Amino acid sequence: MFADLPRAQDEPVFRAPWEARAFALAVSLHAKGLFTWGEWAETLSQTIRDAQAAGDPDCGDSYYRHWLAALERLVTDRRVTTRDRLDARRDAWERAAAATPHGEPIELGRDGRPVPPA
């Protein structure tokens, strides 16, 4: 599965943990039947085409941002969640990250509030 991912020879498959999570989420949602792999491939392809039409230089560093955007498109199109809820969760995560000391895990409760470090 990883052999076809775009990367340099000695480069890790994922540059950051969030990329691995986006990948795993796409695989998991497919396995749960939210979308077929063909639907996923088409949505990801369209997301990349849209980004390139908007000026994305396609240098490889935006690949998993496209995965994330495609996932967001699929879960909102299928009414799993709303764009507003996704945006609120992202904003809550950013606030939690800003409030968490460096080196400590960032935790966000179900209510969207940061969980204080232990």
Backbone as a chain_set.jsonl record, in Angstrom:
{"seq": "MFADLPRAQDEPVFRAPWEARAFALAVSLHAKGLFTWGEWAETLSQTIRDAQAAGDPDCGDSYYRHWLAALERLVTDRRVTTRDRLDARRDAWERAAAATPHGEPIELGRDGRPVPPA", "coords": {"N": [[0.819, -1.191, 0.0], [1.98, 1.253, 0.723], [3.93, 1.579, -1.172], [3.266, 3.044, -3.458], [3.0, 5.656, -2.682], [3.8, 9.122, -2.97], [7.142, 9.97, -2.58], [10.546, 10.732, -1.668], [13.449, 8.612, -2.07], [14.777, 7.991, 0.444], [13.081, 9.16, 2.199], [10.716, 9.384, 4.889], [7.504, 7.72, 4.976], [5.433, 9.231, 6.062], [5.492, 12.616, 6.92], [4.749, 13.861, 9.198], [2.975, 13.183, 12.276], [0.179, 13.73, 11.997], [-0.321, 13.288, 9.315], [-0.166, 10.522, 9.041], [-2.353, 9.876, 10.62], [-4.457, 10.986, 9.107], [-4.291, 9.379, 6.842], [-4.828, 6.835, 7.988], [-7.418, 7.308, 8.909], [-8.849, 7.652, 6.513], [-8.584, 5.069, 5.41], [-9.874, 3.592, 7.422], [-12.516, 4.689, 7.429], [-13.296, 3.939, 4.885], [-13.199, 1.139, 5.206], [-15.305, 0.849, 6.979], [-17.388, 1.318, 5.34], [-18.226, 3.866, 4.571], [-17.551, 5.059, 2.201], [-16.722, 3.969, -1.122], [-13.603, 2.641, -2.412], [-13.167, 3.614, -4.94], [-14.815, 5.904, -4.949], [-13.432, 7.356, -3.036], [-10.934, 7.703, -4.348], [-11.723, 9.243, -6.561], [-12.745, 11.54, -5.28], [-10.445, 12.456, -3.925], [-8.787, 12.91, -6.154], [-10.247, 14.936, -7.462], [-10.119, 16.91, -5.503], [-7.37, 17.457, -5.496], [-7.096, 18.375, -8.143], [-8.707, 20.683, -7.966], [-7.21, 22.174, -6.11], [-4.829, 22.562, -7.53], [-5.796, 24.063, -9.662], [-6.34, 26.33, -8.268], [-3.847, 27.269, -7.793], [-2.012, 25.719, -6.324], [1.251, 24.589, -6.087], [1.985, 21.918, -6.216], [4.206, 20.525, -4.961], [4.611, 18.283, -3.507], [4.58, 18.52, -0.755], [2.062, 19.127, 0.018], [0.436, 16.981, -0.204], [-0.881, 15.319, 1.806], [-2.467, 17.236, 2.953], [-4.312, 17.484, 0.985], [-5.479, 14.956, 1.222], [-6.733, 15.286, 3.694], [-8.528, 17.391, 3.091], [-10.099, 16.079, 1.179], [-11.224, 14.05, 2.753], [-12.725, 15.663, 4.503], [-14.528, 16.714, 2.683], [-15.916, 14.39, 1.883], [-17.092, 13.487, 4.351], [-18.746, 15.622, 4.968], [-20.357, 15.804, 2.681], [-21.722, 13.397, 2.921], [-23.123, 13.832, 5.143], [-22.153, 13.14, 7.667], [-21.031, 14.84, 9.406], [-20.944, 18.426, 9.888], [-19.698, 21.279, 8.056], [-19.395, 23.457, 9.756], [-19.111, 22.187, 12.26], [-16.726, 20.772, 11.854], [-14.978, 22.947, 11.476], [-15.223, 24.184, 13.987], [-14.135, 22.234, 15.647], [-11.495, 22.138, 14.689], [-10.691, 24.755, 15.375], [-10.918, 24.59, 18.167], [-8.962, 22.691, 18.669], [-6.68, 24.113, 17.888], [-6.674, 26.104, 19.854], [-6.285, 24.502, 22.118], [-3.766, 23.465, 21.53], [-2.236, 25.791, 21.636], [-2.435, 26.332, 24.33], [-1.117, 24.3, 25.572], [1.796, 23.167, 27.161], [5.023, 23.007, 25.578], [6.089, 19.881, 24.385], [4.334, 18.418, 25.882], [1.5, 16.212, 25.665], [-1.195, 17.049, 23.509], [-4.453, 17.378, 24.421], [-7.874, 17.054, 23.803], [-11.071, 17.432, 24.934], [-14.284, 15.772, 24.57], [-16.129, 17.762, 24.62], [-14.885, 19.787, 23.354], [-13.151, 21.314, 24.746], [-9.867, 22.082, 26.038], [-8.034, 19.484, 27.648], [-6.598, 19.668, 30.716], [-3.04, 19.331, 31.28], [-1.757, 16.528, 33.109]], "CA": [[0.0, 0.0, 0.0], [2.825, 2.441, 0.818], [4.883, 1.639, -2.277], [2.856, 4.006, -4.47], [2.886, 7.001, -2.144], [4.877, 9.969, -3.48], [8.181, 10.312, -1.616], [11.921, 10.497, -2.082], [13.888, 7.263, -1.715], [15.078, 7.843, 1.867], [12.122, 9.954, 2.959], [9.682, 8.577, 5.543], [6.197, 7.745, 4.313], [4.689, 10.355, 6.624], [6.386, 13.65, 7.444], [4.252, 14.287, 10.512], [1.965, 12.239, 12.779], [-1.174, 13.996, 11.509], [-0.462, 12.684, 7.996], [-0.476, 9.105, 9.276], [-3.731, 9.802, 11.124], [-5.357, 11.23, 7.974], [-4.245, 8.159, 6.039], [-5.537, 5.782, 8.717], [-8.835, 7.654, 8.949], [-9.418, 7.336, 5.198], [-8.667, 3.606, 5.302], [-10.881, 3.136, 8.377], [-13.851, 5.065, 6.964], [-13.577, 3.053, 3.75], [-13.477, -0.202, 5.743], [-16.62, 0.899, 7.62], [-18.398, 1.441, 4.301], [-18.69, 5.232, 4.332], [-17.352, 5.306, 0.782], [-15.932, 2.952, -1.821], [-12.261, 3.148, -2.723], [-13.327, 4.403, -6.159], [-15.32, 7.228, -4.55], [-12.321, 8.041, -2.375], [-9.952, 8.095, -5.357], [-12.285, 10.34, -7.353], [-12.808, 12.738, -4.433], [-9.072, 12.926, -3.739], [-8.331, 13.448, -7.442], [-10.916, 16.217, -7.692], [-9.565, 17.848, -4.527], [-6.049, 17.854, -5.997], [-7.319, 19.215, -9.331], [-9.196, 21.985, -7.5], [-6.091, 22.89, -5.486], [-3.905, 22.978, -8.585], [-6.451, 25.144, -10.398], [-6.269, 27.517, -7.409], [-2.461, 27.704, -7.687], [-1.137, 24.827, -5.553], [2.361, 24.225, -6.966], [2.15, 20.464, -6.224], [5.603, 20.192, -4.654], [4.628, 17.071, -2.705], [4.373, 18.784, 0.668], [0.641, 19.36, 0.271], [-0.295, 15.753, -0.524], [-1.802, 14.892, 2.86], [-3.493, 18.278, 3.12], [-5.361, 17.097, 0.033], [-6.187, 13.834, 1.843], [-7.603, 15.84, 4.726], [-9.608, 18.122, 2.421], [-10.991, 15.087, 0.561], [-11.99, 13.442, 3.852], [-13.716, 16.644, 4.948], [-15.561, 16.781, 1.641], [-16.737, 13.179, 1.946], [-17.924, 13.393, 5.561], [-19.808, 16.631, 4.916], [-21.288, 15.407, 1.616], [-22.527, 12.277, 3.41], [-23.791, 14.35, 6.348], [-21.62, 12.562, 8.898], [-20.864, 16.043, 10.216], [-21.106, 19.652, 9.109], [-18.503, 22.118, 7.918], [-19.288, 24.251, 10.988], [-18.566, 21.341, 13.337], [-15.309, 20.545, 11.541], [-14.253, 24.192, 11.753], [-15.201, 24.394, 15.441], [-13.18, 21.276, 16.227], [-10.161, 22.626, 14.324], [-10.411, 25.93, 16.202], [-10.707, 24.123, 19.541], [-7.65, 22.031, 18.683], [-5.655, 25.161, 17.852], [-6.635, 26.723, 21.189], [-5.676, 23.533, 23.027], [-2.337, 23.407, 21.208], [-1.617, 27.021, 22.138], [-2.462, 26.319, 25.798], [-0.386, 23.13, 26.066], [3.246, 23.376, 27.174], [5.8, 22.259, 24.595], [6.495, 18.551, 24.816], [3.208, 17.737, 26.524], [0.487, 15.817, 24.681], [-2.36, 17.921, 23.366], [-5.678, 16.596, 24.587], [-9.088, 17.818, 23.605], [-12.217, 16.665, 25.39], [-15.422, 15.666, 23.65], [-16.835, 19.037, 24.621], [-14.103, 20.763, 22.612], [-12.279, 22.077, 25.645], [-8.592, 21.419, 26.324], [-7.897, 18.699, 28.868], [-5.354, 20.146, 31.321], [-2.011, 18.301, 31.494], [-1.778, 15.924, 34.454]], "C": [[0.865, 1.258, 0.0], [3.751, 2.608, -0.378], [4.541, 2.731, -3.284], [2.735, 5.434, -3.954], [4.055, 7.85, -2.627], [5.866, 10.344, -2.375], [9.546, 10.062, -2.229], [12.371, 9.147, -1.531], [14.1, 7.075, -0.217], [14.095, 8.577, 2.774], [11.108, 9.041, 3.655], [8.353, 8.703, 4.796], [5.389, 8.952, 4.777], [5.676, 11.346, 7.227], [5.995, 14.093, 8.843], [3.173, 13.307, 10.96], [0.563, 12.479, 12.217], [-1.381, 13.393, 10.121], [-0.821, 11.205, 8.12], [-1.906, 8.949, 9.772], [-4.744, 10.034, 10.0], [-5.435, 9.994, 7.08], [-5.072, 7.059, 6.699], [-7.035, 6.054, 8.766], [-9.508, 7.334, 7.615], [-9.596, 5.827, 5.037], [-9.776, 3.069, 6.204], [-12.302, 3.464, 7.91], [-14.252, 4.244, 5.738], [-13.97, 1.664, 4.251], [-14.852, -0.264, 6.406], [-17.745, 1.128, 6.61], [-18.903, 2.845, 4.045], [-18.56, 5.606, 2.858], [-16.576, 4.134, 0.179], [-14.549, 3.525, -2.1], [-12.289, 3.955, -4.011], [-13.837, 5.804, -5.863], [-14.22, 8.041, -3.88], [-11.323, 8.562, -3.413], [-10.457, 9.266, -6.191], [-12.335, 11.632, -6.538], [-11.416, 13.31, -4.207], [-8.541, 13.547, -5.026], [-8.946, 14.807, -7.722], [-10.383, 17.285, -6.74], [-8.202, 18.354, -4.992], [-6.193, 18.742, -7.232], [-7.784, 20.607, -8.931], [-8.061, 22.816, -6.908], [-5.111, 23.389, -6.543], [-4.496, 24.114, -9.414], [-6.406, 26.452, -9.612], [-4.824, 27.967, -7.163], [-1.545, 26.851, -6.838], [-0.012, 24.357, -6.475], [2.651, 22.727, -7.027], [3.61, 20.057, -6.058], [5.712, 18.935, -3.801], [4.347, 17.304, -1.236], [2.907, 19.008, 1.015], [-0.203, 18.096, 0.085], [-1.298, 15.362, 0.557], [-2.782, 15.987, 3.256], [-4.639, 17.994, 2.161], [-6.157, 15.906, 0.563], [-7.191, 14.367, 2.854], [-8.784, 16.58, 4.103], [-10.601, 17.157, 1.773], [-11.838, 14.387, 1.621], [-13.077, 14.387, 4.338], [-14.857, 16.742, 3.949], [-16.493, 15.573, 1.731], [-17.629, 13.149, 3.183], [-18.997, 14.475, 5.596], [-20.823, 16.293, 3.828], [-22.227, 14.299, 2.078], [-23.217, 12.598, 4.735], [-23.4, 13.608, 7.623], [-21.418, 13.685, 9.909], [-21.049, 17.244, 9.303], [-19.774, 20.387, 9.015], [-18.303, 22.946, 9.186], [-18.691, 23.437, 12.128], [-17.096, 21.026, 13.1], [-14.477, 21.781, 11.876], [-14.145, 24.451, 13.249], [-14.193, 23.462, 16.106], [-11.746, 21.692, 15.92], [-9.769, 23.814, 15.198], [-10.141, 25.538, 17.647], [-9.337, 23.458, 19.666], [-6.528, 23.077, 18.69], [-5.54, 25.864, 19.202], [-5.961, 25.792, 22.191], [-4.173, 23.444, 22.784], [-1.614, 24.63, 21.756], [-1.518, 27.021, 23.66], [-1.64, 25.183, 26.401], [1.113, 23.402, 26.038], [3.947, 22.478, 26.148], [6.24, 20.915, 25.176], [5.404, 17.759, 25.509], [2.204, 17.319, 25.457], [-0.681, 16.799, 24.677], [-3.59, 17.039, 23.474], [-6.878, 17.521, 24.502], [-10.257, 16.944, 24.014], [-13.327, 16.63, 24.354], [-16.195, 16.976, 23.552], [-16.069, 20.124, 23.875], [-13.183, 21.597, 23.465], [-10.974, 21.324, 25.866], [-8.658, 20.643, 27.632], [-6.575, 19.125, 29.489], [-4.343, 19.014, 31.488], [-2.047, 17.796, 32.93], [-0.586, 16.361, 35.272]], "O": [[0.517, 2.237, -0.66], [4.305, 3.69, -0.574], [5.444, 3.291, -3.905], [2.399, 6.335, -4.722], [5.184, 7.364, -2.69], [5.493, 10.95, -1.371], [9.69, 9.291, -3.178], [11.74, 8.603, -0.624], [13.638, 6.079, 0.339], [14.273, 8.603, 3.991], [10.684, 8.038, 3.081], [8.119, 9.675, 4.077], [4.737, 9.615, 3.971], [6.587, 10.959, 7.959], [6.814, 14.636, 9.583], [2.528, 12.67, 10.127], [-0.17, 11.519, 11.981], [-2.504, 13.021, 9.779], [-1.675, 10.702, 7.39], [-2.598, 8.003, 9.394], [-5.771, 9.358, 9.943], [-6.512, 9.615, 6.62], [-5.911, 6.43, 6.055], [-7.836, 5.124, 8.674], [-10.618, 6.802, 7.593], [-10.641, 5.367, 4.578], [-10.535, 2.189, 5.798], [-13.192, 2.617, 7.986], [-15.422, 3.897, 5.578], [-14.948, 1.081, 3.783], [-15.495, -1.313, 6.398], [-18.919, 1.132, 6.978], [-19.916, 3.013, 3.365], [-19.364, 6.377, 2.333], [-15.871, 3.409, 0.881], [-14.342, 4.736, -2.035], [-11.507, 4.894, -4.161], [-13.363, 6.78, -6.444], [-14.084, 9.242, -4.112], [-10.915, 9.723, -3.361], [-9.695, 10.184, -6.495], [-12.002, 12.701, -7.051], [-11.226, 14.523, -4.289], [-7.91, 14.603, -4.988], [-8.259, 15.727, -8.166], [-10.216, 18.439, -7.135], [-7.914, 19.547, -4.893], [-5.495, 19.748, -7.357], [-7.317, 21.602, -9.485], [-7.959, 24.015, -7.17], [-4.621, 24.515, -6.456], [-3.776, 25.025, -9.822], [-6.428, 27.538, -10.191], [-4.588, 28.922, -6.423], [-0.388, 27.223, -6.641], [-0.281, 23.788, -7.532], [3.491, 22.305, -7.822], [4.175, 19.348, -6.891], [6.817, 18.56, -3.409], [3.92, 16.387, -0.535], [2.553, 19.071, 2.192], [-1.427, 18.145, 0.206], [-2.46, 15.1, 0.245], [-3.826, 15.695, 3.838], [-5.801, 18.236, 2.486], [-7.372, 15.844, 0.379], [-8.351, 13.955, 2.871], [-9.921, 16.411, 4.544], [-11.809, 17.391, 1.812], [-13.03, 14.156, 1.415], [-14.215, 13.973, 4.561], [-16.022, 16.843, 4.335], [-17.713, 15.718, 1.663], [-18.81, 12.819, 3.076], [-20.054, 14.27, 6.192], [-22.024, 16.476, 4.028], [-23.391, 14.26, 1.679], [-23.818, 11.725, 5.361], [-24.207, 13.465, 8.542], [-21.611, 13.5, 11.111], [-21.281, 17.1, 8.102], [-18.852, 20.143, 9.794], [-17.173, 23.12, 9.641], [-17.855, 23.94, 12.879], [-16.305, 21.015, 14.043], [-13.41, 21.678, 12.481], [-13.1, 24.886, 13.732], [-13.48, 23.867, 17.024], [-10.876, 21.61, 16.787], [-8.647, 23.875, 15.703], [-9.241, 26.085, 18.283], [-8.639, 23.648, 20.662], [-5.545, 22.933, 19.417], [-4.437, 26.184, 19.645], [-5.162, 26.234, 23.017], [-3.394, 23.359, 23.734], [-0.507, 24.518, 22.281], [-0.615, 27.642, 24.221], [-1.485, 25.115, 27.62], [1.648, 23.82, 25.011], [3.524, 21.352, 25.888], [6.703, 20.836, 26.313], [5.54, 16.551, 25.702], [2.068, 18.003, 24.442], [-1.09, 17.307, 25.721], [-3.753, 16.078, 22.721], [-6.886, 18.62, 25.056], [-10.418, 15.837, 23.5], [-13.301, 17.379, 23.377], [-16.832, 17.263, 22.538], [-16.541, 21.256, 23.772], [-12.506, 22.493, 22.962], [-10.954, 20.093, 25.885], [-9.265, 21.094, 28.603], [-5.527, 18.965, 28.864], [-4.715, 17.881, 31.795], [-2.334, 18.555, 33.856], [-0.444, 15.951, 36.423]]}, "num_chains": 1, "name": "protein.A"}
